[in-house]
Amino acid sequence: MIKIRLKRCSKKQLGTQLTETVHGIFLQKLIVLNAL
């Protein structure tokens, strides 16, 4: 039970990290486009 919970938490953390990185890259691209 504990292992499953840890796996779920890790999956959620990975998901949030992926979304954050995607948003960061998207924002960086927008900033670069605006700079040009």
mmCIF entry with sequence, helices, sheets and N, C-alpha, C, O atoms, coordinates in Angstrom:
data_MODEL
# 
_entry.id   MODEL 
# 
_entity.id                         1 
_entity.type                       polymer 
_entity.pdbx_number_of_molecules   1 
# 
_entity_poly.entity_id                      1 
_entity_poly.type                           'polypeptide(L)' 
_entity_poly.nstd_linkage                   no 
_entity_poly.nstd_monomer                   no 
_entity_poly.pdbx_seq_one_letter_code       MIKIRLKRCSKKQLGTQLTETVHGIFLQKLIVLNAL 
_entity_poly.pdbx_seq_one_letter_code_can   MIKIRLKRCSKKQLGTQLTETVHGIFLQKLIVLNAL 
_entity_poly.pdbx_strand_id                 A 
# 
loop_
_entity_poly_seq.entity_id 
_entity_poly_seq.num 
_entity_poly_seq.mon_id 
_entity_poly_seq.hetero 
1 1  MET n 
1 2  ILE n 
1 3  LYS n 
1 4  ILE n 
1 5  ARG n 
1 6  LEU n 
1 7  LYS n 
1 8  ARG n 
1 9  CYS n 
1 10 SER n 
1 11 LYS n 
1 12 LYS n 
1 13 GLN n 
1 14 LEU n 
1 15 GLY n 
1 16 THR n 
1 17 GLN n 
1 18 LEU n 
1 19 THR n 
1 20 GLU n 
1 21 THR n 
1 22 VAL n 
1 23 HIS n 
1 24 GLY n 
1 25 ILE n 
1 26 PHE n 
1 27 LEU n 
1 28 GLN n 
1 29 LYS n 
1 30 LEU n 
1 31 ILE n 
1 32 VAL n 
1 33 LEU n 
1 34 ASN n 
1 35 ALA n 
1 36 LEU n 
# 
_struct_asym.id          A 
_struct_asym.entity_id   1 
# 
_struct_conf.conf_type_id            HELX_P 
_struct_conf.id                      HELX_P1 
_struct_conf.pdbx_PDB_helix_id       AA1 
_struct_conf.beg_label_comp_id       ILE 
_struct_conf.beg_label_asym_id       A 
_struct_conf.beg_label_seq_id        2 
_struct_conf.pdbx_beg_PDB_ins_code   ? 
_struct_conf.end_label_comp_id       ALA 
_struct_conf.end_label_asym_id       A 
_struct_conf.end_label_seq_id        35 
_struct_conf.pdbx_end_PDB_ins_code   ? 
_struct_conf.beg_auth_comp_id        ILE 
_struct_conf.beg_auth_asym_id        A 
_struct_conf.beg_auth_seq_id         2 
_struct_conf.end_auth_comp_id        ALA 
_struct_conf.end_auth_asym_id        A 
_struct_conf.end_auth_seq_id         35 
_struct_conf.pdbx_PDB_helix_class    1 
_struct_conf.details                 ? 
_struct_conf.pdbx_PDB_helix_length   34 
# 
_struct_conf_type.id          HELX_P 
_struct_conf_type.criteria    ? 
_struct_conf_type.reference   ? 
# 
loop_
_atom_site.group_PDB 
_atom_site.id 
_atom_site.type_symbol 
_atom_site.label_atom_id 
_atom_site.label_alt_id 
_atom_site.label_comp_id 
_atom_site.label_asym_id 
_atom_site.label_entity_id 
_atom_site.label_seq_id 
_atom_site.pdbx_PDB_ins_code 
_atom_site.Cartn_x 
_atom_site.Cartn_y 
_atom_site.Cartn_z 
_atom_site.occupancy 
_atom_site.B_iso_or_equiv 
_atom_site.pdbx_formal_charge 
_atom_site.auth_seq_id 
_atom_site.auth_comp_id 
_atom_site.auth_asym_id 
_atom_site.auth_atom_id 
_atom_site.pdbx_PDB_model_num 
ATOM 1   N N  . MET A 1 1  ? 0.838  -1.205 0.000   1.00 0.00 ? 1  MET A N  1 
ATOM 2   C CA . MET A 1 1  ? 0.000  0.000  0.000   1.00 0.00 ? 1  MET A CA 1 
ATOM 3   C C  . MET A 1 1  ? 0.871  1.253  0.000   1.00 0.00 ? 1  MET A C  1 
ATOM 4   O O  . MET A 1 1  ? 0.632  2.190  -0.762  1.00 0.00 ? 1  MET A O  1 
ATOM 5   N N  . ILE A 1 2  ? 1.888  1.255  0.869   1.00 0.00 ? 2  ILE A N  1 
ATOM 6   C CA . ILE A 1 2  ? 2.764  2.431  0.975   1.00 0.00 ? 2  ILE A CA 1 
ATOM 7   C C  . ILE A 1 2  ? 3.523  2.633  -0.342  1.00 0.00 ? 2  ILE A C  1 
ATOM 8   O O  . ILE A 1 2  ? 3.668  3.760  -0.816  1.00 0.00 ? 2  ILE A O  1 
ATOM 9   N N  . LYS A 1 3  ? 4.004  1.529  -0.928  1.00 0.00 ? 3  LYS A N  1 
ATOM 10  C CA . LYS A 1 3  ? 4.763  1.619  -2.184  1.00 0.00 ? 3  LYS A CA 1 
ATOM 11  C C  . LYS A 1 3  ? 3.890  2.214  -3.284  1.00 0.00 ? 3  LYS A C  1 
ATOM 12  O O  . LYS A 1 3  ? 4.343  3.063  -4.053  1.00 0.00 ? 3  LYS A O  1 
ATOM 13  N N  . ILE A 1 4  ? 2.632  1.765  -3.357  1.00 0.00 ? 4  ILE A N  1 
ATOM 14  C CA . ILE A 1 4  ? 1.708  2.271  -4.387  1.00 0.00 ? 4  ILE A CA 1 
ATOM 15  C C  . ILE A 1 4  ? 1.514  3.770  -4.193  1.00 0.00 ? 4  ILE A C  1 
ATOM 16  O O  . ILE A 1 4  ? 1.507  4.532  -5.160  1.00 0.00 ? 4  ILE A O  1 
ATOM 17  N N  . ARG A 1 5  ? 1.356  4.191  -2.933  1.00 0.00 ? 5  ARG A N  1 
ATOM 18  C CA . ARG A 1 5  ? 1.156  5.618  -2.651  1.00 0.00 ? 5  ARG A CA 1 
ATOM 19  C C  . ARG A 1 5  ? 2.378  6.419  -3.085  1.00 0.00 ? 5  ARG A C  1 
ATOM 20  O O  . ARG A 1 5  ? 2.253  7.491  -3.676  1.00 0.00 ? 5  ARG A O  1 
ATOM 21  N N  . LEU A 1 6  ? 3.566  5.885  -2.784  1.00 0.00 ? 6  LEU A N  1 
ATOM 22  C CA . LEU A 1 6  ? 4.801  6.579  -3.159  1.00 0.00 ? 6  LEU A CA 1 
ATOM 23  C C  . LEU A 1 6  ? 4.887  6.693  -4.682  1.00 0.00 ? 6  LEU A C  1 
ATOM 24  O O  . LEU A 1 6  ? 5.272  7.732  -5.219  1.00 0.00 ? 6  LEU A O  1 
ATOM 25  N N  . LYS A 1 7  ? 4.519  5.598  -5.370  1.00 0.00 ? 7  LYS A N  1 
ATOM 26  C CA . LYS A 1 7  ? 4.569  5.610  -6.837  1.00 0.00 ? 7  LYS A CA 1 
ATOM 27  C C  . LYS A 1 7  ? 3.610  6.662  -7.379  1.00 0.00 ? 7  LYS A C  1 
ATOM 28  O O  . LYS A 1 7  ? 3.953  7.403  -8.301  1.00 0.00 ? 7  LYS A O  1 
ATOM 29  N N  . ARG A 1 8  ? 2.412  6.727  -6.811  1.00 0.00 ? 8  ARG A N  1 
ATOM 30  C CA . ARG A 1 8  ? 1.428  7.714  -7.268  1.00 0.00 ? 8  ARG A CA 1 
ATOM 31  C C  . ARG A 1 8  ? 1.955  9.124  -7.039  1.00 0.00 ? 8  ARG A C  1 
ATOM 32  O O  . ARG A 1 8  ? 1.823  9.991  -7.903  1.00 0.00 ? 8  ARG A O  1 
ATOM 33  N N  . CYS A 1 9  ? 2.556  9.349  -5.867  1.00 0.00 ? 9  CYS A N  1 
ATOM 34  C CA . CYS A 1 9  ? 3.099  10.679 -5.553  1.00 0.00 ? 9  CYS A CA 1 
ATOM 35  C C  . CYS A 1 9  ? 4.208  11.025 -6.540  1.00 0.00 ? 9  CYS A C  1 
ATOM 36  O O  . CYS A 1 9  ? 4.264  12.142 -7.054  1.00 0.00 ? 9  CYS A O  1 
ATOM 37  N N  . SER A 1 10 ? 5.090  10.059 -6.802  1.00 0.00 ? 10 SER A N  1 
ATOM 38  C CA . SER A 1 10 ? 6.202  10.311 -7.722  1.00 0.00 ? 10 SER A CA 1 
ATOM 39  C C  . SER A 1 10 ? 5.661  10.610 -9.116  1.00 0.00 ? 10 SER A C  1 
ATOM 40  O O  . SER A 1 10 ? 6.177  11.486 -9.810  1.00 0.00 ? 10 SER A O  1 
ATOM 41  N N  . LYS A 1 11 ? 4.615  9.879  -9.530  1.00 0.00 ? 11 LYS A N  1 
ATOM 42  C CA . LYS A 1 11 ? 4.026  10.117 -10.855 1.00 0.00 ? 11 LYS A CA 1 
ATOM 43  C C  . LYS A 1 11 ? 3.453  11.525 -10.914 1.00 0.00 ? 11 LYS A C  1 
ATOM 44  O O  . LYS A 1 11 ? 3.626  12.228 -11.909 1.00 0.00 ? 11 LYS A O  1 
ATOM 45  N N  . LYS A 1 12 ? 2.770  11.939 -9.849  1.00 0.00 ? 12 LYS A N  1 
ATOM 46  C CA . LYS A 1 12 ? 2.194  13.294 -9.810  1.00 0.00 ? 12 LYS A CA 1 
ATOM 47  C C  . LYS A 1 12 ? 3.308  14.324 -9.880  1.00 0.00 ? 12 LYS A C  1 
ATOM 48  O O  . LYS A 1 12 ? 3.193  15.315 -10.602 1.00 0.00 ? 12 LYS A O  1 
ATOM 49  N N  . GLN A 1 13 ? 4.389  14.099 -9.134  1.00 0.00 ? 13 GLN A N  1 
ATOM 50  C CA . GLN A 1 13 ? 5.521  15.035 -9.131  1.00 0.00 ? 13 GLN A CA 1 
ATOM 51  C C  . GLN A 1 13 ? 6.133  15.109 -10.525 1.00 0.00 ? 13 GLN A C  1 
ATOM 52  O O  . GLN A 1 13 ? 6.454  16.195 -11.009 1.00 0.00 ? 13 GLN A O  1 
ATOM 53  N N  . LEU A 1 14 ? 6.297  13.949 -11.174 1.00 0.00 ? 14 LEU A N  1 
ATOM 54  C CA . LEU A 1 14 ? 6.872  13.926 -12.525 1.00 0.00 ? 14 LEU A CA 1 
ATOM 55  C C  . LEU A 1 14 ? 5.965  14.681 -13.482 1.00 0.00 ? 14 LEU A C  1 
ATOM 56  O O  . LEU A 1 14 ? 6.440  15.431 -14.335 1.00 0.00 ? 14 LEU A O  1 
ATOM 57  N N  . GLY A 1 15 ? 4.651  14.483 -13.339 1.00 0.00 ? 15 GLY A N  1 
ATOM 58  C CA . GLY A 1 15 ? 3.691  15.180 -14.194 1.00 0.00 ? 15 GLY A CA 1 
ATOM 59  C C  . GLY A 1 15 ? 3.798  16.681 -14.030 1.00 0.00 ? 15 GLY A C  1 
ATOM 60  O O  . GLY A 1 15 ? 3.818  17.421 -15.013 1.00 0.00 ? 15 GLY A O  1 
ATOM 61  N N  . THR A 1 16 ? 3.867  17.134 -12.776 1.00 0.00 ? 16 THR A N  1 
ATOM 62  C CA . THR A 1 16 ? 3.955  18.578 -12.515 1.00 0.00 ? 16 THR A CA 1 
ATOM 63  C C  . THR A 1 16 ? 5.276  19.115 -13.059 1.00 0.00 ? 16 THR A C  1 
ATOM 64  O O  . THR A 1 16 ? 5.318  20.209 -13.622 1.00 0.00 ? 16 THR A O  1 
ATOM 65  N N  . GLN A 1 17 ? 6.353  18.350 -12.893 1.00 0.00 ? 17 GLN A N  1 
ATOM 66  C CA . GLN A 1 17 ? 7.666  18.790 -13.389 1.00 0.00 ? 17 GLN A CA 1 
ATOM 67  C C  . GLN A 1 17 ? 7.631  18.906 -14.911 1.00 0.00 ? 17 GLN A C  1 
ATOM 68  O O  . GLN A 1 17 ? 8.166  19.860 -15.477 1.00 0.00 ? 17 GLN A O  1 
ATOM 69  N N  . LEU A 1 18 ? 6.997  17.926 -15.577 1.00 0.00 ? 18 LEU A N  1 
ATOM 70  C CA . LEU A 1 18 ? 6.918  17.958 -17.041 1.00 0.00 ? 18 LEU A CA 1 
ATOM 71  C C  . LEU A 1 18 ? 6.127  19.169 -17.502 1.00 0.00 ? 18 LEU A C  1 
ATOM 72  O O  . LEU A 1 18 ? 6.541  19.872 -18.424 1.00 0.00 ? 18 LEU A O  1 
ATOM 73  N N  . THR A 1 19 ? 4.977  19.419 -16.858 1.00 0.00 ? 19 THR A N  1 
ATOM 74  C CA . THR A 1 19 ? 4.145  20.567 -17.246 1.00 0.00 ? 19 THR A CA 1 
ATOM 75  C C  . THR A 1 19 ? 4.909  21.864 -17.013 1.00 0.00 ? 19 THR A C  1 
ATOM 76  O O  . THR A 1 19 ? 4.843  22.784 -17.828 1.00 0.00 ? 19 THR A O  1 
ATOM 77  N N  . GLU A 1 20 ? 5.640  21.938 -15.892 1.00 0.00 ? 20 GLU A N  1 
ATOM 78  C CA . GLU A 1 20 ? 6.412  23.156 -15.584 1.00 0.00 ? 20 GLU A CA 1 
ATOM 79  C C  . GLU A 1 20 ? 7.491  23.385 -16.637 1.00 0.00 ? 20 GLU A C  1 
ATOM 80  O O  . GLU A 1 20 ? 7.682  24.511 -17.097 1.00 0.00 ? 20 GLU A O  1 
ATOM 81  N N  . THR A 1 21 ? 8.194  22.324 -17.019 1.00 0.00 ? 21 THR A N  1 
ATOM 82  C CA . THR A 1 21 ? 9.255  22.458 -18.018 1.00 0.00 ? 21 THR A CA 1 
ATOM 83  C C  . THR A 1 21 ? 8.656  22.860 -19.364 1.00 0.00 ? 21 THR A C  1 
ATOM 84  O O  . THR A 1 21 ? 9.212  23.702 -20.068 1.00 0.00 ? 21 THR A O  1 
ATOM 85  N N  . VAL A 1 22 ? 7.519  22.254 -19.722 1.00 0.00 ? 22 VAL A N  1 
ATOM 86  C CA . VAL A 1 22 ? 6.862  22.581 -20.998 1.00 0.00 ? 22 VAL A CA 1 
ATOM 87  C C  . VAL A 1 22 ? 6.442  24.040 -20.992 1.00 0.00 ? 22 VAL A C  1 
ATOM 88  O O  . VAL A 1 22 ? 6.654  24.753 -21.973 1.00 0.00 ? 22 VAL A O  1 
ATOM 89  N N  . HIS A 1 23 ? 5.840  24.493 -19.881 1.00 0.00 ? 23 HIS A N  1 
ATOM 90  C CA . HIS A 1 23 ? 5.417  25.891 -19.774 1.00 0.00 ? 23 HIS A CA 1 
ATOM 91  C C  . HIS A 1 23 ? 6.635  26.811 -19.851 1.00 0.00 ? 23 HIS A C  1 
ATOM 92  O O  . HIS A 1 23 ? 6.587  27.860 -20.495 1.00 0.00 ? 23 HIS A O  1 
ATOM 93  N N  . GLY A 1 24 ? 7.726  26.412 -19.191 1.00 0.00 ? 24 GLY A N  1 
ATOM 94  C CA . GLY A 1 24 ? 8.941  27.226 -19.202 1.00 0.00 ? 24 GLY A CA 1 
ATOM 95  C C  . GLY A 1 24 ? 9.491  27.366 -20.615 1.00 0.00 ? 24 GLY A C  1 
ATOM 96  O O  . GLY A 1 24 ? 9.854  28.465 -21.036 1.00 0.00 ? 24 GLY A O  1 
ATOM 97  N N  . ILE A 1 25 ? 9.554  26.258 -21.347 1.00 0.00 ? 25 ILE A N  1 
ATOM 98  C CA . ILE A 1 25 ? 10.056 26.290 -22.728 1.00 0.00 ? 25 ILE A CA 1 
ATOM 99  C C  . ILE A 1 25 ? 9.135  27.151 -23.587 1.00 0.00 ? 25 ILE A C  1 
ATOM 100 O O  . ILE A 1 25 ? 9.600  27.938 -24.411 1.00 0.00 ? 25 ILE A O  1 
ATOM 101 N N  . PHE A 1 26 ? 7.819  26.997 -23.387 1.00 0.00 ? 26 PHE A N  1 
ATOM 102 C CA . PHE A 1 26 ? 6.840  27.768 -24.164 1.00 0.00 ? 26 PHE A CA 1 
ATOM 103 C C  . PHE A 1 26 ? 7.011  29.259 -23.901 1.00 0.00 ? 26 PHE A C  1 
ATOM 104 O O  . PHE A 1 26 ? 6.991  30.070 -24.827 1.00 0.00 ? 26 PHE A O  1 
ATOM 105 N N  . LEU A 1 27 ? 7.181  29.613 -22.619 1.00 0.00 ? 27 LEU A N  1 
ATOM 106 C CA . LEU A 1 27 ? 7.371  31.023 -22.255 1.00 0.00 ? 27 LEU A CA 1 
ATOM 107 C C  . LEU A 1 27 ? 8.665  31.557 -22.860 1.00 0.00 ? 27 LEU A C  1 
ATOM 108 O O  . LEU A 1 27 ? 8.702  32.681 -23.359 1.00 0.00 ? 27 LEU A O  1 
ATOM 109 N N  . GLN A 1 28 ? 9.729  30.749 -22.817 1.00 0.00 ? 28 GLN A N  1 
ATOM 110 C CA . GLN A 1 28 ? 11.017 31.169 -23.385 1.00 0.00 ? 28 GLN A CA 1 
ATOM 111 C C  . GLN A 1 28 ? 10.874 31.420 -24.880 1.00 0.00 ? 28 GLN A C  1 
ATOM 112 O O  . GLN A 1 28 ? 11.418 32.395 -25.400 1.00 0.00 ? 28 GLN A O  1 
ATOM 113 N N  . LYS A 1 29 ? 10.141 30.542 -25.580 1.00 0.00 ? 29 LYS A N  1 
ATOM 114 C CA . LYS A 1 29 ? 9.936  30.710 -27.025 1.00 0.00 ? 29 LYS A CA 1 
ATOM 115 C C  . LYS A 1 29 ? 9.175  32.002 -27.287 1.00 0.00 ? 29 LYS A C  1 
ATOM 116 O O  . LYS A 1 29 ? 9.513  32.743 -28.210 1.00 0.00 ? 29 LYS A O  1 
ATOM 117 N N  . LEU A 1 30 ? 8.146  32.280 -26.479 1.00 0.00 ? 30 LEU A N  1 
ATOM 118 C CA . LEU A 1 30 ? 7.360  33.507 -26.648 1.00 0.00 ? 30 LEU A CA 1 
ATOM 119 C C  . LEU A 1 30 ? 8.243  34.731 -26.438 1.00 0.00 ? 30 LEU A C  1 
ATOM 120 O O  . LEU A 1 30 ? 8.157  35.702 -27.189 1.00 0.00 ? 30 LEU A O  1 
ATOM 121 N N  . ILE A 1 31 ? 9.095  34.679 -25.410 1.00 0.00 ? 31 ILE A N  1 
ATOM 122 C CA . ILE A 1 31 ? 9.989  35.811 -25.111 1.00 0.00 ? 31 ILE A CA 1 
ATOM 123 C C  . ILE A 1 31 ? 10.947 36.029 -26.282 1.00 0.00 ? 31 ILE A C  1 
ATOM 124 O O  . ILE A 1 31 ? 11.184 37.168 -26.685 1.00 0.00 ? 31 ILE A O  1 
ATOM 125 N N  . VAL A 1 32 ? 11.500 34.939 -26.830 1.00 0.00 ? 32 VAL A N  1 
ATOM 126 C CA . VAL A 1 32 ? 12.432 35.039 -27.961 1.00 0.00 ? 32 VAL A CA 1 
ATOM 127 C C  . VAL A 1 32 ? 11.713 35.640 -29.166 1.00 0.00 ? 32 VAL A C  1 
ATOM 128 O O  . VAL A 1 32 ? 12.262 36.501 -29.853 1.00 0.00 ? 32 VAL A O  1 
ATOM 129 N N  . LEU A 1 33 ? 10.478 35.185 -29.424 1.00 0.00 ? 33 LEU A N  1 
ATOM 130 C CA . LEU A 1 33 ? 9.707  35.704 -30.563 1.00 0.00 ? 33 LEU A CA 1 
ATOM 131 C C  . LEU A 1 33 ? 9.419  37.188 -30.368 1.00 0.00 ? 33 LEU A C  1 
ATOM 132 O O  . LEU A 1 33 ? 9.503  37.970 -31.314 1.00 0.00 ? 33 LEU A O  1 
ATOM 133 N N  . ASN A 1 34 ? 9.078  37.575 -29.136 1.00 0.00 ? 34 ASN A N  1 
ATOM 134 C CA . ASN A 1 34 ? 8.797  38.984 -28.846 1.00 0.00 ? 34 ASN A CA 1 
ATOM 135 C C  . ASN A 1 34 ? 10.063 39.825 -29.013 1.00 0.00 ? 34 ASN A C  1 
ATOM 136 O O  . ASN A 1 34 ? 10.007 40.955 -29.499 1.00 0.00 ? 34 ASN A O  1 
ATOM 137 N N  . ALA A 1 35 ? 11.213 39.258 -28.602 1.00 0.00 ? 35 ALA A N  1 
ATOM 138 C CA . ALA A 1 35 ? 12.483 39.982 -28.724 1.00 0.00 ? 35 ALA A CA 1 
ATOM 139 C C  . ALA A 1 35 ? 12.806 40.229 -30.203 1.00 0.00 ? 35 ALA A C  1 
ATOM 140 O O  . ALA A 1 35 ? 13.310 41.293 -30.562 1.00 0.00 ? 35 ALA A O  1 
ATOM 141 N N  . LEU A 1 36 ? 12.515 39.245 -31.051 1.00 0.00 ? 36 LEU A N  1 
ATOM 142 C CA . LEU A 1 36 ? 12.775 39.396 -32.486 1.00 0.00 ? 36 LEU A CA 1 
ATOM 143 C C  . LEU A 1 36 ? 11.798 40.420 -33.068 1.00 0.00 ? 36 LEU A C  1 
ATOM 144 O O  . LEU A 1 36 ? 11.839 40.702 -34.265 1.00 0.00 ? 36 LEU A O  1 
# 
